[in-house]
Amino acid sequence: MELTDSQLLYFVHNRLKLEKGKRAEFLAQVDRLIEKFDAACKGDPVINIKKFLKTGSLRKGTVLRPKGDFGVDADVAVFLNTNGSVDKLANLHDRIRKLLTRIYPTKKPEDFTVQPRTLGIQFHDSGMAMDLVPLIPIDGPGDYGWQPSSRGEEMVKTSVTLQLEFIRTRKDGYRKFTAIVRLLKYWRNFHELDDSLRSFTIELIVSHLQDAEGTPADLEAGLLRFFRYVAQTELRDPICFAECGDVKSFPKDRVVILDPCNKGNNVARKISDPDCTAIVTKAQEAWEALSYARNHGSKVQTLELWKEVFGRSFVIEE
């Protein structure tokens, strides 16, 4: 039995999408953190703020409703004035962490996480997990910047602004883009693939399929296309975009998905062989289950198969 877009959108709107008014509340919370962090940085000898830019799933409109261990993910790019020198940025992420602990003195140490390229802070009451993304601006067009690493790794060049424009273009080309991304992110979370299959990676695979094959006939077809692609390619085929320009060679990483804003940046470079095995296995299982449900299942059997893929909370009607 095939499921209609109306049935799948019922699940999206009633289980996955933020409740009415919640997005504005989370954005306001982001604004408050920006204001407090900006004030705390005044006079700091190292951290000199040029500007902030909200990004991530909350800004893109692909954010999921908080559930269990999975909160609302919100990213904020922090553009730093360095006056041409990056010598003092070796301990940048730890320095940001110390400033945040002063802003939120009642929070526990484990609520602050120094990650390779970001500084995470968890808000348990609201269910929001925010990442501050330090960027060193690059003069010139495109709003480019360098992302320093807390581990001393080579800095990565990217443009948060152009990444947002890239996703906006795909959303404009397919009005259910955010719905299919939400469904796939929920599938990822349900199968505990969140540590390896990042949200931006999902968005880029969906975008690649949209560019290569056009918009899917319906949401079910779009999901099946994603799962089939991952299962059949085993994520071994490099992905690049027209925005990347001419690409003459690809990195040797296990998974290659080039940043649309910088063909020298493989956003999937951290996905390992074991990660791939887990992702491909779950995609294969999802493809087989939903394909069987689409072609052979009764309504009861169809729903049971979809619940194997998306969990027991999967519903298509009241």
C-alpha positions in Angstrom: 0.0 0.0 0.0 1.4 3.4 -1.0 1.2 6.2 1.5 0.1 9.6 0.3 1.9 12.9 0.9 -1.0 14.0 3.1 -0.5 10.9 5.3 3.2 11.4 5.6 2.8 15.1 6.2 0.4 14.3 9.1 3.4 12.5 10.8 5.7 15.4 9.9 3.4 18.1 11.3 2.2 16.3 14.3 5.4 14.5 15.4 8.4 16.0 13.8 7.9 19.7 13.2 8.1 22.2 16.0 4.8 23.1 17.6 3.3 26.4 16.6 5.2 29.3 18.1 8.1 27.2 19.3 10.5 28.2 16.5 10.2 31.8 17.5 10.8 30.9 21.1 14.0 29.0 20.2 15.2 31.8 17.9 14.6 34.3 20.8 16.7 32.1 23.1 19.5 32.1 20.4 19.3 35.9 20.3 19.6 36.1 24.1 22.8 33.9 24.1 24.3 36.0 21.3 23.6 39.2 23.3 25.1 37.7 26.5 28.1 36.3 24.7 28.8 39.5 22.8 28.7 41.4 26.1 31.0 38.9 27.8 33.6 39.3 25.0 33.9 43.0 25.4 37.5 43.7 26.4 38.6 40.1 25.9 42.2 40.3 24.6 41.7 37.4 22.2 38.0 37.2 21.2 37.0 40.2 19.2 33.6 39.7 17.6 32.9 41.1 14.1 29.4 39.6 13.7 27.1 36.7 14.4 25.1 34.7 11.8 22.4 32.2 12.8 22.7 28.9 10.8 22.0 25.2 11.2 18.7 23.4 11.1 16.8 26.0 13.1 17.6 28.6 10.5 17.1 26.3 7.5 13.7 25.1 8.7 14.7 21.4 8.9 14.8 21.2 12.7 13.1 18.4 14.5 10.9 18.7 17.6 12.9 17.8 20.7 12.5 14.2 21.9 14.4 12.2 24.4 18.1 12.8 24.0 17.7 14.7 20.8 17.2 18.4 21.3 16.7 21.3 18.9 20.0 21.9 17.2 20.8 25.6 16.6 24.1 26.8 15.2 25.6 30.3 15.4 28.6 31.3 13.3 30.9 33.7 15.3 33.0 35.8 13.0 36.2 37.0 14.7 38.4 40.0 14.1 42.0 38.8 14.2 43.8 41.7 12.6 45.5 39.2 10.3 47.0 37.2 13.1 45.8 33.8 14.3 48.7 33.0 16.7 46.5 33.5 19.8 43.7 31.2 18.6 45.3 27.9 19.7 43.1 27.7 22.8 40.1 29.5 21.2 37.5 26.9 21.9 38.5 26.5 25.5 38.5 30.3 25.9 34.9 30.4 24.5 33.9 27.6 26.9 35.2 29.7 29.9 33.3 32.7 28.8 30.1 30.6 28.5 30.5 29.2 32.0 30.7 32.7 33.3 27.5 33.6 31.4 25.7 30.5 32.7 27.3 29.8 36.1 24.6 27.3 37.3 25.0 25.0 34.3 27.0 21.7 34.8 30.4 21.3 33.2 29.1 18.5 31.0 26.6 21.0 29.5 29.6 22.6 27.6 31.4 20.5 25.0 34.5 21.4 23.1 34.2 19.8 19.7 36.8 19.8 16.8 35.2 22.9 15.1 32.5 24.1 17.4 31.7 24.7 21.1 28.4 23.1 22.2 26.1 24.2 25.0 23.1 22.2 26.1 19.9 23.9 27.5 17.9 21.1 29.2 14.8 23.1 30.1 14.0 24.1 26.5 15.6 21.1 24.8 18.0 23.2 22.7 21.5 22.2 21.8 23.5 25.1 20.5 26.8 25.1 18.7 29.0 28.2 18.4 31.1 28.0 15.3 34.1 30.3 15.3 35.1 31.7 11.9 38.0 33.9 10.9 36.7 36.1 8.0 38.4 36.1 4.7 38.4 39.4 2.8 36.5 39.3 -0.5 33.2 38.2 -1.8 31.1 35.3 -0.6 31.3 35.8 3.2 34.0 33.1 3.4 35.8 32.3 6.6 38.3 29.8 8.1 37.1 27.3 10.7 39.9 26.7 13.3 40.2 23.4 15.0 40.4 22.8 18.7 42.7 19.8 18.0 45.2 21.8 16.0 44.1 20.4 12.6 44.3 22.4 9.4 41.7 25.2 9.2 38.7 24.6 6.8 37.5 27.2 4.4 33.7 27.6 4.0 30.9 30.1 3.7 27.9 29.8 6.0 26.1 32.4 3.9 26.5 30.5 0.7 25.6 27.2 2.4 22.3 28.8 3.5 21.7 30.1 0.0 22.5 26.6 -1.5 19.8 25.0 0.7 17.4 27.8 0.1 17.7 27.2 -3.7 16.9 23.5 -3.3 13.9 24.4 -1.0 12.6 26.8 -3.7 12.9 24.0 -6.2 11.0 21.5 -4.2 8.4 22.7 -1.6 8.6 19.5 0.4 12.4 19.5 0.7 12.2 20.3 4.4 9.6 17.6 5.0 11.8 14.9 3.4 14.9 16.1 5.3 13.0 16.0 8.6 11.8 12.4 7.9 15.3 11.3 7.1 16.8 13.0 10.2 14.2 11.3 12.3 15.0 8.0 10.7 18.7 8.6 11.5 18.0 9.5 15.1 15.7 6.5 15.6 18.5 4.1 14.3 21.2 5.9 16.3 23.2 7.1 13.3 23.4 10.7 14.5 27.1 10.6 15.4 28.1 9.8 11.9 25.3 10.9 9.5 25.2 14.7 10.1 22.2 16.8 9.2 24.2 18.7 6.5 25.2 15.4 5.0 21.6 14.3 4.7 20.7 17.7 3.1 23.5 17.4 0.6 22.5 13.8 -0.5 18.9 14.9 -0.9 20.1 17.9 -2.9 22.3 15.8 -5.1 19.4 13.4 -5.9 17.2 16.4 -6.6 19.8 17.9 -9.0 20.5 14.6 -10.7 17.0 13.2 -11.0 14.6 16.1 -10.4 12.0 16.4 -7.7 10.5 13.1 -6.6 6.9 12.3 -7.5 5.9 12.2 -3.8 7.5 12.0 -0.4 7.4 8.2 -0.3 9.3 8.1 -3.7 11.8 10.6 -2.3 12.5 8.5 0.7 12.8 5.3 -1.3 15.2 7.1 -3.7 17.4 8.2 -0.8 17.5 4.7 0.8 18.1 3.0 -2.6 21.0 5.4 -3.4 22.8 4.9 -0.1 22.3 1.1 -0.3 23.4 0.7 -3.9 26.3 3.1 -3.9 27.4 2.3 -0.4 28.3 6.0 -0.4 31.3 5.2 -2.6 30.4 7.6 -5.4 31.8 11.2 -4.8 29.2 13.9 -4.7 29.8 17.4 -6.0 27.6 20.2 -7.2 27.4 22.7 -10.0 28.3 25.4 -7.4 31.7 23.6 -6.9 32.8 24.4 -10.5 35.2 22.1 -12.3 36.4 19.3 -10.0 39.4 17.5 -11.5 40.2 15.2 -8.6 38.5 14.0 -5.4 39.9 13.3 -1.9 40.8 9.8 -0.9 38.4 9.8 2.1 35.9 6.9 2.4 33.0 9.2 1.8 33.3 12.3 -0.4 30.6 14.9 -0.4 32.1 18.3 -1.4 31.0 21.5 0.3 29.1 23.4 -2.4 30.9 26.5 -1.3 34.4 25.0 -1.4 35.3 22.0 -3.5 38.4 21.5 -1.4 36.3 20.8 1.7 34.9 17.3 2.0 32.1 17.7 4.6 31.8 13.8 5.0 35.5 13.2 5.6 34.9 12.0 9.2 32.6 9.1 8.1 34.6 5.9 8.6 34.3 2.4 7.2 32.3 1.1 10.3 30.1 4.2 10.0 29.4 3.4 6.4 28.6 -0.2 7.2 26.0 0.9 9.8 24.4 3.6 7.5 24.3 1.4 4.5 22.8 -1.5 6.4 20.0 0.6 7.9 19.3 2.2 4.5 19.1 -1.2 2.9 16.7 -2.4 5.5 14.5 0.7 5.1 14.5 0.4 1.3 13.4 -3.3 1.5 10.8 -2.7 4.1 9.2 0.3 2.5 9.4 -1.2 -1.0 7.6 -4.3 0.2 5.0 -2.1 2.0 4.5 0.0 -1.1 3.9 -2.9 -3.5 2.4 -5.7 -1.4 1.3 -4.7 2.0 -2.2 -4.3 3.4 -2.8 -1.1 5.4 -2.1 -2.9 8.7 1.0 -4.5 7.4 2.1 -1.3 5.7 2.0 0.7 8.9 3.9 -2.1 10.8 6.7 -2.0 8.2 6.9 1.8 8.3 7.1 1.6 12.1 10.1 -0.7 11.7 11.8 2.1 9.8 10.5 5.1 11.8 9.5 3.8 15.2 6.3 3.1 17.1 5.4 6.8 17.1 4.8 6.7 13.3 1.2 7.7 12.6 -0.6 8.9 9.5 -4.0 9.9 10.9 -5.8 10.6 14.1 
